[in-house]
Amino acid sequence: MGVKALVLDEADHLLDMGFRKDIEKIIAAIPKQRQTLMFSATIPDEVRQVCHIAMKRDFEYINTVQEGSEDTHSQVRQMHLVAPLDKHFPLLYVILKEHIADDVDYKVLVFCTTAMVTRLIADLLGELNLNVREIHSRKPQSYRT
């Protein structure tokens, strides 16, 4: 009864993972007088349907992507490489050094499997004098922000 706000973040992913019935149960169980916020990278039909269930009729849709703009993934150079585990760090270092040589104002995202691996990779790259920031669940929210 005390719920004042409902936030559905990554709504498209929640629905992809099969949580639609759970979302509908939550919506039915909480007060109708509330603030509802939904965030979604994509707006497929199922997200639109949940909008009509979760939101007021006069909800405001805010699109942060300009009409006709190119998808981010097509603007950013992406690559992948399959390598044995013992070669991951040496290859990462070589790739980063090559990238940095091309662009001194580099920005690179490296995704790791766990917070512990992220911390290890960041420490090693830092020891090799690379400008590194690590973001993971074991860092306080203020640092991540």
C-alpha positions as CSV (number, residue, x, y, z in Angstrom):
1,M,0.0,0.0,0.0
2,G,2.9,2.4,0.6
3,V,4.3,2.2,-2.9
4,K,4.7,5.6,-4.4
5,A,6.8,4.8,-7.4
6,L,7.2,1.9,-9.8
7,V,10.4,1.8,-11.9
8,L,10.7,-0.8,-14.7
9,D,14.3,-0.5,-15.9
10,E,15.4,-2.4,-19.0
11,A,11.8,-3.2,-19.7
12,D,12.6,-4.9,-23.0
13,H,15.1,-7.2,-21.3
14,L,12.6,-8.0,-18.4
15,L,10.1,-9.0,-21.0
16,D,12.6,-11.0,-23.0
17,M,13.4,-13.0,-19.9
18,G,9.8,-13.9,-19.4
19,F,8.8,-11.6,-16.6
20,R,5.6,-10.2,-18.1
21,K,3.2,-12.1,-15.8
22,D,5.3,-11.1,-12.8
23,I,5.2,-7.4,-13.9
24,E,1.4,-7.6,-14.4
25,K,1.0,-9.1,-10.9
26,I,3.1,-6.4,-9.3
27,I,1.1,-3.7,-11.2
28,A,-2.2,-5.2,-10.0
29,A,-1.0,-5.4,-6.4
30,I,0.3,-1.8,-6.0
31,P,-1.7,1.4,-5.7
32,K,-3.0,3.0,-8.9
33,Q,-1.9,6.4,-7.5
34,R,1.8,6.2,-8.1
35,Q,4.5,7.5,-10.3
36,T,5.6,5.0,-12.9
37,L,8.8,5.2,-14.9
38,M,9.8,2.7,-17.7
39,F,13.1,2.6,-19.4
40,S,13.9,0.6,-22.4
41,A,16.6,0.6,-25.1
42,T,14.1,-0.7,-27.6
43,I,10.3,-0.3,-27.8
44,P,9.0,-3.5,-29.3
45,D,5.2,-4.2,-29.3
46,E,5.4,-6.1,-25.9
47,V,6.9,-3.0,-24.2
48,R,4.1,-0.8,-25.7
49,Q,1.5,-3.3,-24.4
50,V,3.0,-3.1,-20.9
51,C,3.1,0.7,-21.1
52,H,-0.7,0.7,-21.5
53,I,-1.0,-1.5,-18.4
54,A,1.5,0.2,-16.2
55,M,1.2,3.9,-17.2
56,K,-1.5,6.5,-17.0
57,R,-3.3,7.2,-20.3
58,D,-1.6,10.6,-20.7
59,F,2.0,9.3,-20.0
60,E,4.8,11.2,-21.7
61,Y,7.1,9.3,-24.0
62,I,10.7,10.7,-24.2
63,N,12.8,9.5,-27.0
64,T,16.5,10.1,-26.5
65,V,17.5,9.0,-30.0
66,Q,17.0,11.5,-32.8
67,E,14.8,10.5,-35.7
68,G,16.8,9.1,-38.6
69,S,20.0,8.8,-36.5
70,E,22.4,5.9,-37.2
71,D,22.4,3.1,-34.7
72,T,25.2,3.4,-32.1
73,H,26.6,0.0,-32.9
74,S,27.1,1.0,-36.5
75,Q,29.0,4.1,-35.5
76,V,31.5,2.4,-33.1
77,R,34.2,0.1,-34.3
78,Q,33.7,-3.3,-32.8
79,M,35.8,-6.4,-33.0
80,H,36.0,-9.8,-31.4
81,L,38.7,-12.4,-31.1
82,V,38.6,-16.0,-29.9
83,A,41.7,-17.0,-27.9
84,P,42.8,-19.4,-25.3
85,L,42.4,-18.2,-21.7
86,D,46.1,-17.9,-21.1
87,K,46.4,-15.5,-24.0
88,H,43.5,-13.1,-23.1
89,F,45.5,-10.6,-21.1
90,P,48.6,-10.4,-23.5
91,L,46.3,-10.0,-26.5
92,L,44.1,-7.4,-24.7
93,Y,47.3,-5.4,-23.9
94,V,48.6,-5.5,-27.5
95,I,45.2,-4.5,-28.9
96,L,44.9,-1.6,-26.4
97,K,48.4,-0.4,-27.1
98,E,47.7,-0.4,-30.9
99,H,44.4,1.5,-30.3
100,I,46.1,4.1,-28.0
101,A,48.8,4.7,-30.6
102,D,46.1,5.6,-33.1
103,D,44.2,7.8,-30.7
104,V,45.7,9.5,-27.7
105,D,42.3,10.5,-26.5
106,Y,41.2,6.9,-26.4
107,K,38.0,5.6,-24.8
108,V,37.7,1.8,-24.7
109,L,35.3,-0.4,-22.9
110,V,36.5,-3.9,-21.8
111,F,33.8,-6.2,-20.4
112,C,34.9,-8.9,-18.0
113,T,33.1,-11.8,-16.6
114,T,33.1,-10.9,-12.9
115,A,33.9,-8.0,-10.6
116,M,37.0,-9.8,-9.4
117,V,38.3,-10.2,-13.0
118,T,37.5,-6.6,-13.7
119,R,39.5,-5.5,-10.7
120,L,42.4,-7.7,-11.7
121,I,42.5,-6.5,-15.3
122,A,42.2,-2.8,-14.2
123,D,45.0,-3.3,-11.7
124,L,47.3,-4.9,-14.2
125,L,46.6,-2.3,-16.9
126,G,47.1,0.4,-14.3
127,E,50.5,-1.1,-13.4
128,L,51.3,-0.9,-17.2
129,N,50.6,2.9,-17.0
130,L,47.3,2.8,-18.9
131,N,44.7,5.3,-17.8
132,V,42.0,2.9,-16.5
133,R,38.7,3.1,-14.6
134,E,36.9,0.1,-13.3
135,I,33.2,-0.1,-12.9
136,H,31.5,-3.1,-11.2
137,S,29.0,-4.0,-8.5
138,R,31.6,-4.0,-5.7
139,K,32.3,-0.3,-6.3
140,P,30.1,2.2,-4.3
141,Q,27.3,3.8,-6.4
142,S,28.9,7.2,-5.9
143,Y,32.1,6.0,-7.6
144,R,30.1,4.3,-10.5
145,T,28.1,7.5,-11.0
